[in-house]
């Protein structure tokens, strides 16, 4: 037991407690270890909401920047038309068709 820990009592449904005990046994851990791990995951989830919002904003900016880059300049269809359908130049009078 850790010196800086506190004993806490709370109620769990019997079915949840049984599932915790089964998982703890399979993982060779105690139920307390699993509950501690779960509490840390929940705290990370809720305490890092500011970070998530910043990441969402940065992702939105990146998507917008990508869109602008993708749609800038001539379209691919215009470039393909220029390559595929090159205007036929009129032949000079000095050349004969064989």
Beta strands, then each sheet from edge to edge (+ up, - down):
end
